Amino acid sequence: MSSPSRYNPSRRGLLKTGAVLGASAGVGAVTAAPAEAATSSEPSRDPSEKAMVDVPFEGFENVRVGLIGLGNRGGGQDVRFGAVSTVTAVCDIRPGQVTRTISRIMAQGFQDTPPVGYSNGEEDYLNLVKRDDIDLVYIATPWEWHYPQAKAAMEHGKHVAIELPISPHLDEIWDLVRTSERTRKHCMLLENVNYFRPELQMFNMVTAGLFGDVQHASGGYVHDLRWPYLFGGAYYPEYWRRRWQTRMNALHYPMHGLGPVSAAMGINRGDRFDELVAVSSPPKALALFRSEDSRVGPDHSSWDDAPYISGDRHTAFVTTASGRFIRVEHDVNSPHPYTRETTLTGTRGSIELDNARLYLESLGHDNHTWRTGSSYNSVLAQHDHWLWPALERLAEQYGGHGGGDFIAIFRLIQLMRLGMTPDIDVYDSAAWCSVIPLSHESMKTPHLRPVKIPDFTRGHWQSARPTFDRPRPDDPWLEER
């Protein structure tokens, strides 16, 4: 699904619409607090809310999935879901995208009945979430729609997997946590990078103790999106992601690098985010690109944008309850080769995934020289996560960022089928995405001002619990393939 038809929807307008949609769906109204009122206060649990820590999926013989959003992202994920589950319904505001997706899924030959399509306007997703033949709703729409669609899905008894972020607003993030706890349905960020091969190998190396006590890390998202993503029409409508830079000065999309290092550091499993302070450079690159690039003509929609207020480069420092820290980077405006800035350092050594180099005293490295090339690769290969050898052929076939997209989807569906707990739960999703509104809050004054990060688990972070460290389960699906 793509952005609403209103050309540049205001925050208040979206909230008003969300309240109406919620009422029509039998769900609670969208909280109307503006983003500027972000607060780190932690509400006490209502009697109807119970922690979703260590709550397994029910177990499904076959997971039935509804897809909302079939554009740049969802339009590629469709066949991956079709390969490991039954897609019963699909939704997008463009009828052509719905027809295309149904054809792609049926061409795979894995199901006899075609998905039901929904494309009758912005609110037709409400008819999808009401269906009784859906176990999981996948959401890949513009960011302003993630919250109302996820909330409606949970209110109608569905688990939810959401593309990044679950919401850019703290009040909505909190409400998704509380809705999950009340409805007993999981709400998960589908963070594909957590399932990339080097990131899982790094996780296993930390678990094996090669880094000693992990002290600090970095991660984020540095990716020049100016063309074709922000100005070139890669998204539909072409302006939807660009205009977030007129609404918030924030690290809009930090989770790709932040998620893997947070998992490796045991965030929400013995440690938690505590405070955040953020800084940014001035917002210059987008206006300069618009004025100089010949592909942006005088009729381009960007000339109707409000002023760009989000800095070109953002850096946030997140401290943890145990005294460690994570440096979080974000820049989608500047000329820069792609990097997720993923590094991790402990008392016994360091690794830099983007530079493919490591140095570990635990392995006898003692000459102040990075191990690269075959030395680097051989260490990581010794700590391969079982998911990759088991699924390598299918990952290559279905692809998506080198196969990581397929593995992320397979793993989610596997956990649902086998009645296991999520690898990434609502509390992880909330913590990682809270960097967006809290960085905005931190930068509202000219001086460095730390803000408190909520404990979305409300105390449950202190206990260890399984995540990517679980051994390969017995799974007939895998054996059959």
Protein Blocks (a to p, Z undefined) as FASTA:
>chain_A
ZZdfbfbacfklmmmmmmmmmmmnopacddfbdfklgcfbdcdddfkbccfehiacebia
bdcdddehjafklmmmmmmmmmmmccfbdcdfblklmmmmmmmmmmnopafbdcdddfeb
jklmmmmmmpckbfbdcddddfklmmmmmmmmmmnopacdddddfbfcfklmmmmmmmmm
mnopacddddfklmpmklmmmmmmmmnopnopafbdcddddddfkbaklmnopaccfklm
mmmmmmbgcdfblmlmmmmmmmmnopoiapacfbdcddddddfklmmmmmmmmklcfkbm
klmpccdfbdfbdcdddddfkopacdddddfkbgcdddehiacddfkbccdfklopaddf
knopaghpacehjlmmmmmmmmccfklmmmmmmmmmnggnhhlmmmmmmmmmmmmmnopa
cfbdfklmmmmmmmmmmmmmmmmpfbdcddddddfknoplmpccddflpccdddfklmmZ
Z
